[in-house]
Amino acid sequence: MTAPSLNAALIAQLKSDDNAEGLAFFDKLKSVLKLSDAALLHQLGRLFSYPVLSMLDLHTFTAAFEKISYPEAAKRNCLIVRNTDQTLLLVLADPFDKACMAWASVVLGTPYEVALADRADIAAYLSRYEDTIRASDSLLQQDASDSVHLSDTEVLSIQKISEDANPVIKLVNSTLYDALKFDVSDIHLESNSSGMVIKYRIDGVLSVVGTYAGVAFAEQIISRIKVMSELDISERRVPQDGRFKIQIQGREVDFRVSIMPSSHGEDAVLRILDRKAITAEFQQLALSHLGFVGATLASIKRLIAMPYGMFLVTGPTGSGKTTTLYAAISEINKVQDKIITIEDPVEYQLNGVLQIPVNEKKGLTFARGLRSILRHDPDKIMVGEIRDPETAQIAVQSALTGHLVFTTVHANNAFDVISRFIHMGVDPYSFVSALNGVLAQRLVRINCPHCAVSVSPDSALLADSGISQQQAESYQFKQGQGCGHCRGVGYRGRKVVSELLVLDDQLRQMIVNHEPIMQIKAYASEKGMQSIRQSALALVKLGETTLEEINRVSFVA
């Protein structure tokens, strides 16, 4: 039996149906028509001549919380926004909610238009302002010259935030709470000539979440962060580093803090280390979960299973190098092997692995710690990062004397690693003898599976991406439009794109002979090595990411 079509007569009939009493009419209509929320919303929009807004559309408007406050908007599942021409737009999830429309008409008292949006999109839009809106309302009500009493924060919860009387403490706590809720990796507090801008780094990209007027407010916020981190609040001329912990939902979360003086005061960056949550993920983590597939995955597994030698992972900060090494160690972590790591800092706990944190203030550097590790009878060693010639020399010697060494080094690609070690004074013959393989990687954001649609990139973007019109015919171009599931950005989650250089005797000989890097690259390509760019284009071809995203993290060959 086919579902009836939507029209005014059907709506009138259902409204007179006694069975509809006690049910939300929107949900009743959806059940009768056998439609999803989004499909029904678009049909109602056409029937009533209301525009239907996507999450992406919502973010083109400015929220007018001074007209309808955040608590009321969240309570009634509606939203009042202001268009570029200052027109007010009442956004509803349910066009049959006459009570909400009547209430809004009285509260607004000025002309407005009505639009529809999915209830999940409205909730997601509002959630970005949760607690921060309430805290900023308190800030606006308090004079900037008021003194601020700062106290330690041990437990963080919605109840604790709501009970905080001090607006600065309330703003800082709500910012931390929101960041943990949205899986933020870093919080940036940037002072400017008018006050402060707060940004979150989500999936490797910064986005503005709050702007607060008042230089005094900005100074008080930074002072609060300093007190929590046990830093000198009177020192504003030199950088400071610290850390603090908070408890949320029964677990401890670490924050690493960097304070930096700027032309407008001081900026702060807070790195979030949610050890318990990430450690739980690592218990199930495998290389395949990171996005490695096919021949690359098989080659990596062969390299990490070798009895000795060195496996290097390279890439810029934030490219997932440590995560890859943790995944590799998790896959080879057997009872019969002694695995020891030295890291700065130890970010995630691995069961059955001895993990040593670097402490340069106490004299425990990578080089000194690595020497001590070798006397502790290890089978496999992970060195968090090779930063200096001494550490490089010891790591190479460790790989040559029967240990399997995992480590990272900063370089742009797999081939730059070779020159990096040689420039650190490592003997080329010893280095290539120890080296089994080099993995260079980047992280790219993946299209949100809930809102991605097929698109046709313009010719200029194709040309800038090095793709001809003929090649474009084999691509399945997709792009997220923004929805409640991805917080309106169109991307959700990240995948690794990589290039893997596996050394054989011919490559080793070419490196020792100092042959031109172009010849080494050509040989590696003949052996089937895929570049980072090629790996990224493969994701675009499958519709998993966009050209704009891969152009952000990789160069056109």
Helices and strands as residue ranges (DSSP letters): H 8-15, G 18-20, H 25-33, H 37-48, E 52-53, H 55-58, E 62-63, H 70-76, E 78-82, E 88-92, H 98-108, E 113-117, H 119-127, H 132-141, E 155-156, H 158-163, H 167-181, E 186-191, E 195-202, E 205-213, H 215-228, E 240-248, E 251-262, E 265-273, H 275-282, G 287-290, H 294-304, E 309-314, H 321-332, E 339-343, E 354-357, G 360-362, H 366-374, E 380-383, H 389-400, E 404-409, H 416-423, H 428-434, E 435-447, E 452-454, H 459-464, H 469-472, E 478-480, G 484-486, E 491-502, H 505-512, H 517-526, H 532-541, H 547-553
